Amino acid sequence: MSDRMRSVFRALPERVKGPLRKAYASASRLSAEQRSRRAWMARDYLGFAMEQRERIFLATSRFAHINRPIRGYYFEFGCHGANTMRMAWKHTRHLHDWTFVAFDSFEGLPEIGAADRQTIWKKGKLATSEEDFVQRVTGAGMPRERLKTVKGFYDVSLGAALKAKLLPTMAAMVYVDCDLYESTVPVLRFIKEFLQPGTVIVFDDWFCFNGDPMRGEQRAWREFREQHPELRFAEFIQTSEAKAFIHLGPAPALE
């Protein structure tokens, strides 16, 4: 510790010094390899994940701007941590006047059914309270009147009354971060009537379950497409984690 840092430390209140001493002692016990790993995780590994998500929102914002007007809602299903909602606001607010709707239980994951069993998933995991979520998003600059929250597990909350309340406005972008097959099925059923030409649908966990197309979001999407062959989609942007599609609208009449 430098002389300047010692001087600053001595000037701190005693209630602050205790936690700082513990943190410093813990860091001092780390080996060089452990410190290197922590630095790599914070800088390179997590930085890479953030850059990929940034790329999705920037690409969608540009697509919607090029093909304007694409107006309506930004729907987000699965809002733990408020990171993607804040990212959506950051990269769309300058070009688009969208209303942001957050759908989440705000209690974490539901009971994990047989179709979605995996070591990393447990009931209650990935929980951010509704109050904390709103504070994080508005703290990033989003006006409270631009943000709507819908609390509840999707098989209950995504009903006809909510659909009637949100319609006739369409969705400009739908971000599906449900992780689970059983959570994604009611989401796709709900958003069908909100699709317009140019709606971008992003699946955040497309390659979860080792990329198995018979599980997770991929399975739910395949079944949805089979149930609605009249709907047309084009592949859009893809990362190592996510995949996006564009709703094309009705097929043009042949001359």
N, C-alpha and C positions, 0 to 999 in steps of 0.2 A: 504494500500500500504506500502510495507517495505521501510526501509531507503535506501536500495540499489536501489530499483526501482525508488524512488523519485530522487536519484542522477542521474540515467540514464535519467530520464524524463527531468530534468533541463538542461541536456547537449544537448538535441535535438533542432533542428531549430524550430523557432516559427511556420513555415508553417506546421510542423508535429504535434505540440502540440495540435492545435485546434481540428482536427479530433479525436485524441486520447482522449482528454477530453470528447468529445461528446460520444464516444464509451464507455468509463468508466462510465460516468453518466448514460447511458442507461442500462448498465449491472447492475449497483448498484440498479436501480429501480425494477429489476426483483424480484419476490417472490422466496422463496426457491423451491416451486413446479415448477415454470417456469424454474429455473436453472436446476432442476433435469430433467425436460422434455427435455431441450436442450441437456444436456449431454447424455441422453438415446438415443435421435434421432441420434446424431453424432456417438456415440460409438456402440450401440447395433443394432438399427434399420437399419441404413445405412450400418453398418458393415456386417450385415446379408445379405443384398442385394448384396453387393460386393463379399462376399464369395461364394454366389451361382453362380454368373457369373464366378468367378475364377474357380470354379469346372467344369463348362462347357468347358472352354478353356483347362484346364489341362487334362480333360478326352479325349477331341478330339485330343490333341497333342499326348497323349499316344496311343490312338487308331491308329492314322496315323503312329506312329513310329513302333508299333507292326506289323502293316499290310503293312509296306513299301515295295515298294516305292509308296506313294501317293503324287504325285507332282502337281503343278499347282498354281491356284489362291486362295487367300482368298477374297471372295466377301462379302461386307457388304452393306446392303440396309437399310438406315436410320442411320445417323452418328452423330447426335446431341451430342455435348459435347466432342466427340473424345474418350470417356472413353473405349468403347469396342474395338475400333481399337487399342488403346494403349495396352489394355489387350491382344489382339490377338498377337501383336508383342512380348510382354513380354513372353508369354507362348509357342510360336511356333518357335521363331528365332533360338534357340539353336539346334533344331533338324531338322528343315525344311527350305528349300530355296524357300519359297512361295513369289509370288508377290501380293501386297495388293491393292485392288481396292475398292474405296469408291464411292457409288452411293447415291446421295442426291440432293434435290432441292437447299440446302443451303439457303433456304428462309422459312423454316418451313413447317408446314402441308399445304396441298392443301385445296381447298374448301371442306367442309365436306358434303358428300352426304347422302341421306336418310338412306342407309344401315349402316352407321357408326356414326349416331348421338348419342352423349353421352355428358354429361355436361362438362367433362374434356377436350374434343377436340374442338379446335377453329382454324380457318384458321390463319396461320402464327406462331402458337405455335411451340416450339421445334426448333428454328432457330439458327444455328451456321453458320457464313459466311465461305466460302471456304478458304479464307486466314487464318482466325483464326484456322480452323480445321487443315490445313497443318502445321501451326506453333506448335500447340499442339502435333501433332503426331511426327514431326521431332524433337521437343524438348524432346520427350521421347526416342530418340535415333534411330528412323527408318531413314535410308538413303533416301533422296528425290527420288532417282531413283528406289527405291522399292515400291513407293507409286504412284498410279494413282487415279485421281478424275474424276468422271463423273457427271456434273452438269445438273439438270433438273428434272421435274416431270416425273415419270416413264412411263406414257402413251405416252410421247413424246420422252424422251431420250433413251429408250430401244428399239431401232429400228434395222433394218437389217444391216445398215452400221456399227453400233457399234459392233454388234455380229460378223460380218466378220472381223473386226479389231482385236478383242480379240481371236478369234479362230485361230488355232486348239488347243491351250492350254486349258486344262480342269480345273474344279474347284476342289480343295481339300476340302474346307469348304465354306459354304454359311451361312451367318448370316442375318436373315430376321427380322429387327426391324422396320417394317412398321406401326404397330399399327392397320391400317385400312384394311378392306376387299378390298376396291377399289384400294388401293395401292399395295396390295399383289398379286392380280390377274396378272398384267403385269410382275411382278417380276418372278413368277413361270413360266409363258409362256417363258420368256427370258432365264432362266437358264436351260431349258430342254436339250438343245444341249451341255451344259457344264458338264453334269453329267457323271461320270465315276464310276466304281466299287470302293466303299469306300468313295465317296463324302458324307460329313456330312452336313445336312441341319438343322439349328437351328432356331426355331421360338421364338423370345424373348418375345412376348406378347401373348403366347398361351392361357393364362387364362384371357385375357382381356374380357370385356363385361360379367363379372361374370361367365366366363367359358362356355358361351353358344356356343355349337358346330355349331349353325346356323348363327354365326356372326364372324366378324373379320378374323384373320389368319386361324382359324380352318375351317371356311366355305370355304375359298379360297383353302386350302389344300385338303379338301374333294372333291371339284369340280375338282381340278386338277387330283387327283387320279382316279376319275370316267371317266375323259376324256382320261386318258392314262393308261388303265389297264395292258398294256404290261410292265410298269415300276414296279420294285419290290423294296420295302423298308422294313427295319427292324427298330423297335423302339430302340432308343439308351438311352440317358440320359434325366432325367426330374427333374425340380425343382418346387418350388411353383409358378414360373412365366413362365418358358420356357419349351420347349420340343424339342428334336432332333431326327432325323431319319437318317439312313444310306442307301444310294442307293446301291443296291446289284448287279446291272448289269443283263445281260440275265440269264435266268434259265439254269442250266447245262443240257446237253443232257442226257437222260436216256439210260443206257446200256441194 
